[in-house]
Amino acid sequence: MASSATSPSVSTRGGNLPAELTRFIGRRRELAEVRQELERARLVTLCGAGGVGKTRLAVKVAEEIRRHFADGCWLVELSSETGVQAIPRAVVAALEIPDRSGADPVDLLAAYLSGKRVLLVLDTCEHVADACAMLVEVLLRAAPGLQIIATSRRPLTILGEHTYQVHPFPVGENEADSGEAVELFVERVRAVLPDFEVSGANLPEVIELCRRLDGIPLALELAAMRLRVMALSQLVERLDDRFRVLGGVRIGGGRQQTLLTTVRWSYELCEEAERLLWARLAVFPGSFDLAAAESVCGAKEPDDEILDTLAGLVEKSIVTYDPHTGRYRMLDSIREYAGDLLDGLGERQELRRRHRDSYRAFVERAVERWCGGGQVGLFDAIRQAMPNLRAAFDYCLSTAGEERTGLEMISALSFFWFEGLELGTGGEWLEQALDLVPEACLERGWGLRALANVEMLRGDFERSQASLAEAMLIAETEPGSTLLGHVLHTRGTALVLSGKVADGLDSFKKAMSVFEERGFDDPHALCTMVVQAGAHTLRGETGEALALLTRCLPLCAEREDLWSEGFARWMRALTRWRAGEPAAAVSDLRRSMEMKESVGDIYQVALAFDLYAFCLTDLGEVGTAALLLGAGDALWIRMKGEAGPAWDALRQRCVDKLTAKMGEARLADDRARGTALSAADALLVMKGKRALPEAPAGPGPLTGPSPLTRRETQVAKLVAEGLSNRQIAERLVISKRTADSHLEHILTKLGFISRAQIAAWVATTEQRQTETQGPRDSPSAG
């Protein structure tokens, strides 16, 4: 595939197809034929050699037909993914489905895509073909409106698959019919040599070059770049030498031989230092920055030599550089060849260790940024580094003696798994690492505390408390660590969220004692102050809460801890609202939202929407209150998380007040308007910078039989009564996860995104049924 052709796009709910960086050449017949295949099949796999242009063709087809897919066309890049579970998680990430519930990613995708009209482009499937085949088969059965274009060097081999062979560009014989290969080559040469022209004198050499490279786009683009440093005649002459040397090499077929020839030829163009660095860069499964390249690949060379050598690889198009991000990457085929070179050097294990060390340092820097002064943009940086972080985790968990280090790294990112909507991913890594470190040690203690956080946000308070109990035993044997304070903090949070406020407050006070004994320099102490204030607030102890927050806020500003300051301001807003001062609370809320928005904390944004709705309800602005409550509905469902019974009770009290003031029908309509807003638009409404949207048509009852099962109908009616998922689970004697699953299925089947829409649908459906059935005949009627 020619990765230089496209660049990442700004993701939208209409898809994430990348913008073109270079003009799309030819392929008119292929475009038409692939579109015809998509009219006959829901899965079309584009097969062909590496570098032949499968990805570019797939994206172009998707771009041309995107208007037919109401829910978007989405590119899922699989080149850095390995393992059965990695593939569905990559699709979840590409579709921007938040992962807070820890649900099986395949089930999550099946539920999400059911009822949607979506085109997926699964790119580079050959190394995970079996895993892709299993996932594709499940998704196609679950989602009738789903179509898939896959690119792979071999078919996925499942029922219903149509394969389409992507061939190299044809090469003509003369200027009148030179073929698309020549057109592509000349276009790319002019990007580096704007004055380049094809003439009668050089046309034979151009045609010969294109033919020798078999018309493969990647090879042609690499060759075009070489004209920056040598004449066309020299280039053709070197090709002659390379083909004679490599003419007998075959790996899987002629086209792969041609690509291998191209890559090996590029290798021969490199200086010895460039060849060595090229091989060592194979240890990076994703993009990397200069500092990482220097720390991992530098060996005995000084840093400036690594920079010069890397610049040489960029000049020779072995490595690509993105000036917008400051990151480097290698094309997949070039990285694969580099892997073979690295195996020949015998340095792979040592470089994997150094790679781990580099990303261990990355994690340490991320923690420092999170603790203050660098939170803005941090989550994006971690996601960008995730392929390399996964490789570092894998090294630790597969290498004897390194398991504790792996657990330490994974646990240190607890804030990301929690606040960055990555509960499922974080939980899996933590559980895997904890299984490999069964002995009581400080690393296990931190891991258990991190896992307890994940379990708590999943709503599994029983498992969370079990993890915390074991972590507590370890913490009590480590008097020099602040682990005990962190465990007490998490235990207190879980207790408060589960409704045991007095017990939670006691745990927070003990945590504060631990932090104060150690000089109060642990950044987590600020968060503990905030949640302790929250417990006082829930107990009606306003003075104690405000005193803690008054002490906390200057410390947050001093440490440049935006997250904690935003949390503290939100908590002060909650306290003022509970004290009967909703107008004062609104001021704190707006400032809190600015901070939380900049950090990217969706969980706190959802809490802010709710609290703002509470305040506006008391101020009499019921329309905006209902709309923001609906915006909160949408976020809670999107996150698949919950704030616990205590918060559910406050939300229900708000719903009851709004119902009394505006009636059920209007409340349902206004909440539905809120759920239809994006989080960004809802924030603008909250800030008074966007007018309230017009009321949409209310959700009418579906014609024909209900799409819901009997159990789903029961759940829908309980949702309409205002019950939370946990309350529904208790009423029906099922697990909360089962209730979560039922709600997801209901939303998918009805095409809704909020509980308010479900409630309105239940009401209108029941009314329609009553009108249709009329009064029942008496048993004695004849």
Summary of the structure (lengths in Angstrom):
residues: 782
radius of gyration: 29.6
end to end distance: 76.9
largest distance: 103.8
contacts: 2700
relative contact order: 0.05
helix: 65%
strand: 6%
